[in-house]
């Protein structure tokens, strides 16, 4: 009899060990080094992962730092207080939700359901894989603990209710306060300007066009500044114009884009249409005017409008989020977009004539160097017909004539005397 009891106890012990290991293997985890978003301050660190049964492809994890004592519920609510995407409902809690541009997650899809209903669910928790022994508000946590909160409906619970796990893969929650600066690698650059052993990438963002930014490569020997790179690029690329030595504006015009960084040069700080070029080097806010901001081999320079920049609270970093596109190599054809777009006389004093190469409705617009529309006319013509543009009221300077129709967009530079 004693032998039978010993055998039964031994087998139960082995089975218990086996099932514990089985449950441990089923419980997904994440390394603290992978955490992207840490909340709180202190010498103690725990990882808090949350699994939603309504979405079994992934769970999300945060880091939590604190001094002294803390509980699972305190960690959960402190994270929710810092991260607006996360909401904790009730003091038990009765629900935990997460909503952003990708996810719309809820732990309790039907708050009126009862135990036994198909859609019943309630948040459960574990600490280091062990089932919580208390309510979350009374469950203590310590340095290096791994806390999991998840729906009961998709949890895996051992027969003796000592362990609870969620097998859903865990990814780190992103930091919503982190500035994500768009970038492009030097290998992607199509148009390199200058010669030398030093190489930098120069990307420019315009607030008037948030779909894309444009990038060039710049090579040089010895020393150089942000402004030197910008003006050397503009000297080589007729599509790009730098206005002033601060500069006060940067424009880009080709057959696709007509971009200006300062749409209203008369606007003042605080006006809705006020903007001014800013710059960064390797993501850090420029410490000098562009003419005095040094650049070195391997630097990544960004120039963009203040109006659409993202600046850190301490003004040490500045970012622009527009995806960056490498510009094509500039050739003389780019200046007139399509060689058949003829503007004559050019330079003009009082009038000029534009030859339209397409039948039907053609829209002819004239822009100044700040990208402002100064005139716009529509003509129904046959191919090869000339239309007259009155430029007598325009100030002397450089303008861009833009012709658009159903089949093409053409741009030509016009000089008014």
N, C-alpha and C positions, 0 to 999 in steps of 0.2 A: 504493500500500500504506500509506504514512504517513497519507494522507487517510482511508482506511478505518479505520485504528486510531484516528485523532483523532475520526472520526464516532462509532465504537462507544463510545469513552471518554466523549464528550460526552453521548451518549444515555443511557449507564449513569449518568452523573452526574445528569442531569435526572431519570431514573427514581428514583435514590436520594433525591434531594431531595423528589420527589413522595411517595414512600412514607414518608419521615421525617415530612413534614408530615401525611400521612394518619394515621400512628400518633399523632402529637402531638394531632391533633384528637380521636382516640378516647379519649384518656386524661383521665378525669374529674379535677377539681381542686376545691380549696376555699380560700378566702381566710383567712389567719391571723386576721383580724378576726372571723371567724365562729366561731372555736374557743371552746367553753364551758368546757373542762376542760384546764387547764395543769398539768403535772407537773414538779417540779424547780425549781431556782433558778439564775440565771446570766444573763450578758449575751447568750448565744447562744440563738436560738430556731429550732426546726424544727417542721414539721407532719408528723405520722405518720398516714397513712390506711391502713386495712386493709380488704381486699375478700375476701369468702367466696364461693366458687363455688356453695355450697349455697343461697345466698340472694342473688339477683342484683338485688333491688329497691333495695338501698341498701348503701353502705359506711360505716364509721364513722371518725372522725378525732379525734385528740388533739393537744395542743400539748406540746412538750418543751423545757425550758430547762436550760442547762448552761454551765459555764465550762471553758475549756481544750479538750481533745480528747474526742471521744466516737465511738461506732460505732452502726450501725443496731441491732445486737443489744442494746447497752447502753440505747438509747432504748426499745426494745420491752420489755425486762425491767423497766426502771425504771417504765414506765407500768403494767405488769402488777402490780408490787409495790404501787403506789399505788391501783390500781383492781381490786378483788376480782372484778369481773365478767370480767376478761380473764386468760387463762392461757396461758403460753408453755411448750410441752413440748419438752424436749431442748435441747441447745446449738447445734443447727444453724440453727433449730429444726425439729423434725419435725411440729409441729402448733401452731396458734394457735386458741384457742376463746374464745367470748364468750357468757355466759349472764346474762340478767336476766329481768324479768317479761314482756318482749315477745319477746326473741330467744333462740335456742338454736343457736349457730353453731359449726361446726367446719370447719377447713380440710382436714382429712384424715379423711374419714368411715370409711375402712377402713385402719388402720395396717399391715395385713398384705398389702395389694395391692402389685403390682409394676409397674414401668414397662411400659406397653402394656395393662394392665388397664383396663376401662371406668371403674372407680371409683378409679383411681390419682390421687393429687394430692400436691403438696408445696409448701410456701411458697417463693415467689420474692420478689425485691425490686428496687426501682428507686430511684435518687436523681435528682431533677429529670428524670424520664422516661427516663433512661438505664439500661440493664440493669446490675445490680450486677456489679462486676468482681472481687469477693472474696466470701468467706463473710460472712454478716451480722456475725459477731463481729470481722471485720477490715475491714469497709467503713466508712471514715471519713465523718462528717457535719460540716457547717459551718453557721455562722449563715445563716438564711434558706433552707436546703435544704427541699425537699419530698420526703419519703420515702413510698414506698408498699410495702406488703407484701400479697401476695395469692396465691391458689391458681394453680398452673401451668395447671390444666385450663380456666380461663376467661380466661386472659391472652391478649393480642394481642401477638405477638412479630414484629418485623421480620425479613425474610429473612436479614439479616446479623447478627442477634442483638445489635444494638447498642441497641435500644429495646424496652421491654416496657410494656404499658399495661393498665389495667382500665377499661372504660367505665362501670362502675356509678356512679350518682350518689352523691355523698358528703354525709353529714350529720354535724354535730358530735356526739360522744358527750356525754351529759349528765354533770354533776358529781354523783356519788353522795353527796358530802358536803355539797352545797349545801342549805340549808334552803329548802324551797318553801312559802311562806306563802300560804294560800288568800286570795282577795280578791274583792271585788264593787265594781262601779262605782256612783257616786252616781246615775247614770241608771236603775239597776235598782231603786233603793229605792222601796217602795210606801207606806211610812208615815213621814212627816216630823213631828217633834214640835218645838214651839217656833217662835219667829219671830225674824228678824234677818238681817243680811247675811252672817253667817258660817255655813258649812255643814260638818259633819263626818259621816262614816259610822261607826256603832258596831256592831261585830259581836261576838257572844258565842258561845263554844264550850263545850260541856259534855262532859266525859270519859265520862260515863255513857251518852252517845249520840253515837257517832262518825260517823253517817251524814250529818249536816248541822249547820251552825251557823246562827244567825239574825241578821238585821241590821235596824237602824233608821237613820233619818236624824235629825240634830239641828241645829236652827238657833238662833243666838243673836247678840246684839250685845255688843261690848266683850270682856271676858275671861271665860273659863270653864275648868273643870277636868274631868278624866275622870269623877270622882265626881259632879260636878254634872250632867253629861250623862246618866250612868247613872240617877241618882235622878229626874231630870226625866222621863226616858223611862218609868221605872217608875210615876211618879205619873200619867202619862197613859194607860199601858197596864196594865190590871188583871191581865193574864196574867203580868207580870213583877214579881218581888219582890226587893228588895235588903235583905239582913239585916246589920245592924251598919254602922258607919261606916268600916270598913277597906276593903271589907266582908268579912264572914266567909263569906257565901254569897250566891249569886244563883240564883233559881229561876224557872221558867217552866212554867205549867200552862194547857193549853187542851184542846179536845176530841180532840186528836191526841197532844200531848206532855205528859210529866210529868217535868220535868228539874230536877235539883239539882246544884250545883257541889261541894257538900260533903256526901256521903251520910252521913258519920258525924262530927258536930261534936266528938265526944269523942276522935277519933283523934289520935295524936301523930305528929310527924315520924318517918319510918321505918316506920310501920304501913302495911300493904298498902292500907288504905282511906283513908289520909290524902290530903287535897287542900285546896287553898286558891286563891282567885282571884288571877290574875296579869294584867298588862296590858302592852300595847305601843302606841306611837304611831308610825305609818308603819314598822312592822316592828322598831323599836328598843325594847329593854327599857325599861320605865318607870324613870325616874331618881328618882322620888319616890313617896310614897304617893298613891293615887288622888285624895285630897282636895287634894293640892298639885301634881298633874301638870297643867300647862297644855296647852290645846288651841287650835289656830288654824284659820282658814278653810282648807278643803281637806284637813285631816288625816284619816287613816284609823286609827281606834281599835279595838283588839281586846282583849277580856277573855275569859279562859278558865282552865280548871283547870290547875294546875301539873302534875298527874299525866300529862296527855297532851300537854304542850307540848314543843316541840323548841327547846332552848336552845344557842346557840353556846358553844364552849369558853371564850371570853373573856367570856361573859355580857353581850354587847352587843346581841344579837338574840334574839327569842323568836317562835316561830311555832306556829300550829295549822293542820293540813292538811285539816280537814273542809271540804267544799264549803259555800259560804255561800248561804243562801236568804233572800230579802227577806220579812219578815213582812207579813201583811195588816194593813189598818187595823183598829184595835180599836174595837169598838162594845159597847154594853151587852149585846147578845145573846151576845157572846163569853164574858161572865162566867159565864153559866149554860149556855153552849154551845147548848142547845136550850131554848126558853122553857118547854116542857112538862115539863122535869125539875123537879119541885117537891120542896123539902125544907122541912118544917114540923113543929114550930116552928123558927125560925131568927132569932135566936140560940136555942140549946138549952142546957138545964142537965143533964138526966139521960138524956133520950131525944129522938129526932126520928123523923119518918116520911118515907120517900122514896116518891113515886108513880112506879111503873114503867109506861111507856107501851107496852111490847112484850110479846107473849105468849112463853112458853117460858122458857128458862134465862137468868137475869140474874145477873151477878156484880157485887156492890156492894163497892167498896173505899174506904177512907178513908186519906188521906195527910196528914202534917203539913207545915209550911212548909219543912222540910228535904228533902221528897220521900220521906220514909220511910213505908213501909206500916205503919199502926197497927191496921188491922182489915180482914178480908176475909170475906164471906159469899156464898153462892150461894142463889138462890131460883128456884123454878119457879112462875111466876105467869101470870095473864091480864092483858091490857091494862087499865090503870087501877087495878090493885091496889096497895095501900100495904104497905110492909114497915117493920118497926121496927128502928131502930138504937140500941143502948145506948151512950151516950157518957159515962156517969157516971164511968168510970175515966180519961177524958181530961183533961189539964190545960187550963186556960182558954187560948184562943187561936184562930187561924184554921186551918181544915182544908179539904181538898177531897174531896168525895164524887164518886166515879167509877163510873158504871154502864156496863157493856159487855155486849153480846149479839151475836148473829149479824148484826144489821142496823145497829147504831149504837154509838157511844161517846159518853156524855154526862158532863159535868162541872159541878158546882155548888159554890160556896163555902159553907162552913158555919162559923159562929161558935159556939164553946162558951164559956159563961160560967163 
